[in-house]
């Protein structure tokens, strides 16, 4: 059984806020959410800024007692899921719980809880470790807590494939619904790696921009002067539902997921294949499964992290698939930074909004195209495109590639 899969709810937590419509408007205005870090003193790290959700509070989506038992990444996931379910108009008390599930990816899970627990053990001894440490730090805590919140008893797990985690989660959810194994799946990604340890690890990897004097212009995908990505935090989820189920309950349909593709570079643990063949394979697989031709794609939300090798490899991958007729392609990481495993979730929400509004967000800070970066990156100003179908690319350390295909519901 191959069922049509539709989107009925959207939710997120980003450095620009949590309201889907308001944040999307800000993205289309080219606003940056990259700010100096306030949650800890980052001066010793050499990088002092990131995509911090400074205004985030768990309430009212999560009560204070429950919030204390959740790492920040799980708080993001639950809060975003509550918003998405509310938009979808779902009452899970009226649903078969075994036909409803949640799949949320995370690259590193509760890294803050891990680091804090380790510090406490070194300072005060092993007997002082909290019994909540394991339930807070495990990557599957995010979908597990969403399931507990709504009483979901169907497919439930986490995907962990670095920056492709959210993409894999949504792809897996699509498989569950399309194949008839579930009627409703909450899917996406969550990450809260903007911590002292998290920041230090990516600084040590020499992966981050060091534009401390101008954070808002630090993330500049595909630009000549890009010097690394900007570490960010947050979550993004979509409610995927079978068309029959959504129509039976009179739900508003926001868009349709048409298919997805995945691949691996099989090349290097952090560097992409320079010719982009792995990423191209994922896009081709997504088009094939969705029953689309390259010319049907009106917009690509690029992985576009603002790194030298990654941006060039993705450009080559898009050329491999689309030739000289590549569609407009933008990287919203120029405004939100890189949310690691949450990227695929957040950027799927962006794709759904691009289909709904017909307006595609820009790549800001794109002043001078980098060598070999020769696509239409929608530089600096949003554009009315009214795409009928879009792709969302996510690529992760380990060589993991995902490409998700979404379409306007007709």
C-alpha positions in Angstrom: 0.0 0.0 0.0 1.4 3.4 -1.1 -0.6 6.1 0.6 -0.2 9.8 0.0 1.5 11.6 2.9 0.5 15.2 3.8 1.7 17.8 6.3 -0.9 19.1 8.8 1.2 20.7 11.5 4.5 22.7 11.8 6.5 23.7 14.9 9.9 24.9 15.7 12.3 26.6 18.1 14.9 28.8 16.5 17.2 31.7 17.3 14.6 34.0 15.7 11.7 32.7 17.8 9.1 29.9 17.9 6.1 31.3 15.9 6.3 29.6 12.5 4.6 32.5 10.6 6.5 35.2 12.4 9.9 33.6 12.1 9.3 32.8 8.4 8.4 36.4 7.8 11.7 37.5 9.5 13.6 35.0 7.4 12.1 36.5 4.2 13.1 39.9 5.5 16.7 38.6 5.7 17.0 38.9 9.5 19.8 37.2 11.2 19.4 35.2 14.5 23.1 35.0 15.1 24.0 36.8 18.3 26.7 36.9 21.1 26.4 33.9 23.4 24.7 34.7 26.7 24.2 31.3 28.4 27.9 31.0 29.2 31.2 32.9 29.0 32.6 31.9 25.6 35.6 34.3 25.5 38.2 31.5 26.1 36.8 29.5 23.2 37.9 32.0 20.5 34.3 32.0 19.1 31.8 34.1 21.1 28.6 33.9 19.1 26.0 31.5 17.8 22.4 30.9 16.9 21.2 31.0 20.5 17.5 31.0 21.3 18.0 33.5 24.1 14.3 34.1 24.7 13.4 30.4 25.1 11.4 29.2 28.1 9.8 25.8 28.3 6.5 27.2 29.5 3.7 27.1 28.6 4.2 24.0 26.5 6.0 22.2 29.3 5.3 22.6 33.0 8.2 23.5 35.3 8.4 20.2 37.0 8.7 18.2 33.8 11.1 20.7 32.3 13.6 20.0 35.0 13.8 16.4 33.9 14.5 17.3 30.3 17.8 18.4 28.7 17.5 21.5 26.6 17.3 19.6 23.3 14.3 17.6 24.5 12.7 20.8 25.7 13.0 22.2 22.2 11.6 19.0 20.7 8.6 18.8 23.0 7.8 22.6 22.7 7.9 22.4 18.9 5.8 19.3 18.8 3.1 20.8 21.1 2.8 23.8 18.6 2.7 21.5 15.6 0.1 19.2 17.1 -2.0 22.3 18.0 -1.8 23.6 14.5 -2.7 20.1 13.1 -5.8 20.1 15.4 -5.1 16.6 16.6 -6.7 15.2 19.7 -4.8 12.0 20.4 -7.4 10.9 22.9 -9.6 10.3 19.8 -6.9 8.4 17.9 -5.7 4.8 18.0 -2.4 5.3 20.0 -0.8 2.4 18.2 -1.3 4.1 14.9 0.5 7.4 16.0 4.2 7.9 16.6 7.2 10.2 16.8 10.6 10.1 15.1 13.0 12.9 16.0 16.7 13.0 15.2 19.6 14.5 17.1 23.3 14.5 16.3 24.6 14.7 19.9 21.6 14.6 22.2 22.0 15.8 25.7 25.6 17.0 25.5 24.9 19.6 28.2 23.7 17.0 30.7 26.6 14.8 29.8 29.2 17.5 30.4 27.5 18.7 33.6 27.3 15.2 35.0 30.9 14.5 34.3 32.0 17.7 36.0 29.9 16.9 39.0 31.5 13.4 39.2 35.0 14.8 39.1 34.3 17.5 41.7 32.0 15.6 44.1 32.4 11.9 43.3 30.4 9.3 41.5 27.7 9.0 44.1 26.5 12.5 43.3 25.5 11.7 39.7 21.8 12.4 39.2 19.5 9.5 38.4 18.0 11.7 35.7 21.3 11.9 33.8 20.8 8.9 31.4 17.1 9.7 30.7 18.2 13.3 29.9 21.3 12.8 27.8 20.1 9.9 25.5 19.3 10.9 21.9 16.0 9.1 22.1 14.8 11.2 25.0 13.3 13.7 22.5 10.9 11.4 20.8 10.3 9.4 24.0 9.2 12.5 25.9 7.0 13.6 23.0 5.3 10.2 23.0 4.8 10.4 26.8 3.3 13.9 26.4 0.7 12.7 23.9 0.3 9.0 24.8 1.7 7.8 21.4 2.3 4.1 21.3 3.2 3.6 17.6 6.6 3.9 15.9 9.0 5.8 18.1 12.7 6.3 17.9 15.6 8.6 17.3 17.8 8.9 14.2 21.4 9.8 14.7 23.4 10.7 11.6 25.0 14.0 12.5 23.6 16.9 10.5 21.4 14.5 8.4 19.6 13.3 11.6 16.5 15.4 11.1 16.3 14.5 7.4 16.6 10.8 8.2 13.8 11.2 10.8 11.4 12.8 8.4 12.2 10.3 5.7 11.7 7.4 8.1 8.4 8.9 9.2 7.3 9.2 5.5 8.0 5.5 5.1 5.9 4.6 8.1 2.9 6.6 6.9 3.2 5.8 3.2 3.5 2.1 3.9 0.4 2.0 6.1 2.3 1.3 9.3 1.1 4.5 11.0 -1.5 7.2 10.4 0.3 10.1 12.1 3.9 10.7 12.8 5.5 13.7 14.5 8.9 14.0 12.9 11.9 16.3 12.8 15.1 17.1 14.6 16.3 18.7 17.9 19.7 19.9 19.0 21.2 21.9 21.9 24.9 21.7 21.3 25.6 25.4 21.9 27.3 24.6 25.2 30.8 25.1 26.5 31.8 21.5 25.5 29.8 21.6 22.2 31.3 24.9 21.1 34.9 23.8 22.1 34.6 20.6 20.0 33.7 22.4 16.8 36.4 25.1 17.5 38.9 22.3 17.9 37.7 20.9 14.5 38.4 24.3 13.0 34.9 24.2 11.5 33.4 27.5 12.8 33.5 31.1 11.6 35.5 33.4 13.9 33.8 36.7 12.9 33.4 37.7 16.5 33.2 41.4 15.5 30.2 40.9 13.2 28.2 37.8 14.1 25.2 38.6 11.9 27.5 38.5 8.8 29.4 35.4 9.9 27.4 32.8 8.1 27.8 33.4 4.4 27.1 30.3 2.4 28.5 30.0 -1.1 30.2 33.4 -0.6 33.9 34.0 -1.5 34.7 35.1 2.1 33.0 32.2 4.0 35.2 30.9 6.8 33.1 28.2 8.6 29.7 27.6 10.0 27.9 29.1 12.9 26.8 26.7 15.7 23.1 27.0 16.6 20.4 25.3 18.6 16.7 24.6 18.3 14.2 22.1 16.9 11.9 21.7 13.9 9.1 19.2 13.5 6.3 18.4 11.0 3.2 16.4 11.5 3.0 13.8 8.7 -0.3 12.1 8.2 -2.0 9.9 5.6 -4.2 11.9 3.2 -7.2 9.6 4.1 -6.7 10.2 7.8 -6.3 13.9 7.5 -9.4 14.3 5.2 -11.5 12.0 7.5 -11.0 14.4 10.4 -11.3 17.6 8.3 -7.7 18.7 8.8 -6.2 21.7 7.0 -3.5 20.3 4.7 -0.4 22.5 4.5 1.5 20.5 1.9 2.5 17.1 0.8 5.6 15.0 1.2 6.3 13.3 -2.1 9.4 11.2 -1.4 12.9 11.2 -0.2 16.4 9.9 -1.0 19.4 8.9 0.9 23.0 7.9 0.3 26.5 7.9 1.7 29.7 9.3 0.4 31.7 6.3 1.7 34.7 8.6 1.6 35.7 10.5 4.7 34.4 11.0 8.3 34.0 14.8 8.0 34.9 15.9 4.4 32.4 15.5 1.6 33.2 14.0 -1.8 34.5 17.0 -3.7 32.5 16.2 -6.8 29.3 16.0 -4.8 28.3 12.5 -6.2 27.0 11.3 -2.9 24.7 14.3 -2.5 23.6 14.1 -6.1 22.7 10.4 -5.6 20.4 11.4 -2.7 18.7 14.1 -4.8 18.2 11.8 -7.7 16.7 9.1 -5.5 14.3 11.7 -4.0 13.1 12.8 -7.4 12.7 9.2 -8.6 10.7 8.2 -5.5 8.6 11.3 -5.7 7.8 10.7 -9.4 9.3 14.1 -10.3 11.5 15.3 -13.1 14.3 17.8 -12.3 12.3 20.5 -14.1 9.5 20.1 -11.6 11.6 21.5 -8.7 11.1 25.2 -8.3 13.3 25.7 -5.2 16.1 24.0 -3.2 16.7 24.6 0.5 20.4 23.9 0.5 22.4 22.3 3.2 24.8 25.3 2.6 26.7 25.5 5.9 29.2 28.2 4.8 32.2 25.9 4.7 34.7 25.9 1.9 34.5 22.3 0.9 30.8 21.7 1.7 29.3 24.5 -0.3 31.4 23.8 -3.3 30.5 20.1 -3.2 26.8 20.8 -2.9 27.0 23.2 -5.8 28.5 20.5 -7.9 25.9 18.0 -6.8 23.1 20.4 -7.8 24.8 20.9 -11.2 25.1 17.1 -11.5 21.4 16.6 -11.1 20.0 19.7 -12.8 22.7 20.7 -15.3 22.3 24.3 -16.6 18.7 24.4 -15.4 19.3 24.4 -11.7 16.4 26.0 -9.7 16.9 28.9 -7.3 18.7 27.6 -4.3 19.1 29.3 -0.9 20.7 28.5 2.4 18.7 29.7 5.4 21.7 28.8 7.6 22.9 32.2 6.6 20.3 33.6 9.1 19.7 30.7 11.5 23.2 29.2 11.6 23.7 25.4 11.6 21.4 23.5 13.9 23.3 20.2 13.3 20.8 17.3 13.7 17.9 19.8 13.9 18.6 21.3 10.5 16.5 18.9 8.5 13.5 19.5 10.7 13.8 23.3 10.7 14.4 23.5 7.0 11.5 21.2 6.2 9.3 23.7 8.0 10.8 26.4 5.8 10.1 24.3 2.7 6.5 23.9 3.8 6.1 27.7 4.3 7.8 28.4 0.9 5.2 26.2 -0.8 2.3 27.8 1.2 3.4 31.4 0.7 5.1 31.2 -2.7 7.9 33.3 -1.2 11.4 31.7 -1.0 13.8 33.1 1.6 17.2 34.5 0.6 20.8 33.6 1.3 22.0 36.7 3.2 25.6 37.8 3.3 26.1 36.6 -0.2 28.1 39.5 -1.6 30.7 37.8 -3.9 30.1 34.3 -5.2 32.8 31.8 -4.2 34.9 30.1 -6.8 32.9 27.4 -8.4 29.7 28.5 -6.7 27.7 29.4 -9.7 24.0 28.8 -8.8 21.2 31.3 -8.3 21.4 31.5 -4.5 18.6 34.0 -4.1 21.2 36.5 -2.8 20.1 38.9 0.0 16.5 39.4 -0.9 13.6 36.9 -0.8 11.9 36.1 -4.0 8.3 35.2 -5.1 8.7 31.9 -6.9 5.5 30.0 -6.2 7.2 26.6 -6.5 5.1 23.5 -6.9 7.8 21.2 -5.6 10.9 21.7 -3.5 13.9 19.8 -2.2 15.4 20.0 1.3 19.1 18.8 1.5 20.8 17.7 4.6 24.4 16.2 4.7 26.2 15.0 7.8 29.6 14.0 9.1 30.1 10.3 8.3 29.1 11.0 4.7 25.4 10.8 5.3 23.1 12.5 2.7 19.4 13.0 2.7 17.1 14.9 0.3 13.4 15.4 1.0 10.9 16.2 -1.7 7.8 18.3 -0.8 5.0 19.6 -3.0 2.0 21.9 -2.9 -1.1 19.9 -2.1 -3.4 19.7 -5.0 
